[in-house]
Amino acid sequence: MATINFYIQSSNKPAGIYVRLRDGVKIDAKTKTKFAINPEDWSTTKGQPKNLKDESFKKLHCDLENLKTDLLKAFNNNIENTTINSQWLKEFINPSQRPKEISNKLVEYIDYYAFTRKTASKKLHIQS
């Protein structure tokens, strides 16, 4: 079973929060997340902010838990299809800005719109 841990590596203020995904001895991937925290506010034993009563730390903890849930879902869905490594984890945390495919419905609508405009303009020219 895969395990996901959060940790910090430096004493800089603020320190970046890292994520580590492990599954036995075959998978051990880690990368930096987009989150950061001051080291004195981080519990190294629990892998989370110390004071969860503070609103900003509670939100950070919630964001980390959501990331953990999404990461586990992606891991379980891709375990047999792709190689899970640090590069895969980096791509999951910070997806590259690839252009998304245009849906077929949008393309069909544009074609329909162009056709109707063309026929409407022909009707206007004939009537004048």
C-alpha positions in Angstrom: 0.0 0.0 0.0 1.3 3.4 -0.9 2.1 6.0 1.8 2.3 9.7 1.4 4.3 11.9 3.8 4.8 15.7 4.0 8.1 17.1 5.3 10.3 20.2 5.2 14.0 20.0 4.3 15.4 23.4 5.4 15.4 25.8 8.2 14.8 28.8 5.9 11.8 31.0 6.7 9.5 30.0 5.0 10.6 26.4 4.1 9.1 24.6 1.2 6.9 21.6 2.0 7.9 18.4 0.2 5.8 15.3 -0.5 7.1 11.8 -0.6 5.2 8.9 -2.2 6.4 5.4 -1.3 5.1 2.0 -2.2 7.3 -0.7 -0.8 10.8 -0.8 -2.2 9.8 -0.3 -5.8 8.5 3.3 -5.6 10.1 6.1 -3.7 9.3 9.5 -5.3 9.6 12.9 -3.8 9.1 16.5 -4.9 8.5 20.0 -3.7 4.9 21.2 -3.4 3.6 24.8 -3.9 3.1 25.1 -0.1 5.5 26.7 2.4 5.6 27.2 6.2 8.0 28.5 8.9 9.9 25.6 10.3 8.9 26.4 13.9 5.3 26.0 12.9 5.8 22.5 11.5 5.6 19.2 13.4 8.2 16.9 11.9 6.7 13.9 13.8 3.2 14.4 12.5 4.1 15.9 9.1 1.7 18.8 9.5 1.4 22.3 10.9 1.6 22.3 14.7 -1.3 24.7 15.6 -4.4 23.5 13.7 -6.6 25.9 15.6 -5.0 28.8 13.7 -7.2 29.4 10.6 -4.3 29.7 8.1 -2.7 26.5 9.4 -6.0 24.7 9.3 -6.4 25.7 5.7 -2.9 24.5 4.9 -3.6 21.2 6.6 -6.8 20.9 4.6 -5.0 21.7 1.3 -2.3 19.1 2.1 -5.0 16.4 2.9 -6.8 17.2 -0.3 -3.5 16.9 -2.2 -2.8 13.6 -0.5 -6.3 12.2 -1.4 -5.9 13.3 -5.0 -2.4 11.9 -5.2 -3.6 8.5 -3.9 -6.4 8.4 -6.4 -4.1 9.3 -9.3 -1.5 6.7 -8.1 -4.1 4.0 -7.8 -5.5 4.8 -11.3 -2.1 4.9 -13.0 -0.2 2.2 -11.1 -0.3 -0.2 -14.1 -0.4 2.3 -16.9 2.6 4.6 -16.3 5.9 4.5 -14.5 5.5 6.2 -11.1 8.7 8.2 -10.3 9.7 11.6 -9.2 9.0 13.0 -12.6 5.5 11.7 -12.6 5.0 13.2 -9.1 6.4 16.6 -10.2 4.0 16.5 -13.2 1.1 15.7 -10.9 2.0 18.5 -8.4 2.7 21.1 -11.1 1.1 20.1 -14.4 2.8 21.5 -17.5 0.9 24.1 -19.4 -0.1 21.9 -22.3 -2.9 23.2 -24.5 -6.1 21.3 -23.7 -7.9 19.6 -26.6 -10.9 21.4 -27.9 -14.0 19.4 -27.4 -15.7 18.0 -30.4 -19.0 19.7 -29.4 -17.3 23.1 -29.6 -15.8 22.4 -33.0 -19.2 21.2 -34.2 -20.9 24.3 -32.9 -18.4 26.6 -34.6 -18.9 24.8 -37.9 -22.7 25.1 -37.4 -22.4 28.7 -36.5 -20.2 29.4 -39.6 -22.6 27.6 -41.8 -25.6 29.4 -40.5 -23.9 32.8 -40.8 -22.8 32.0 -44.3 -26.4 31.1 -45.4 -27.9 34.0 -43.5 -25.5 36.5 -45.3 -26.4 34.9 -48.7 -30.1 35.4 -47.9 -29.4 39.1 -47.1 -27.5 39.6 -50.3 -30.2 38.0 -52.4 -33.0 40.2 -50.9 -31.1 43.5 -51.4 
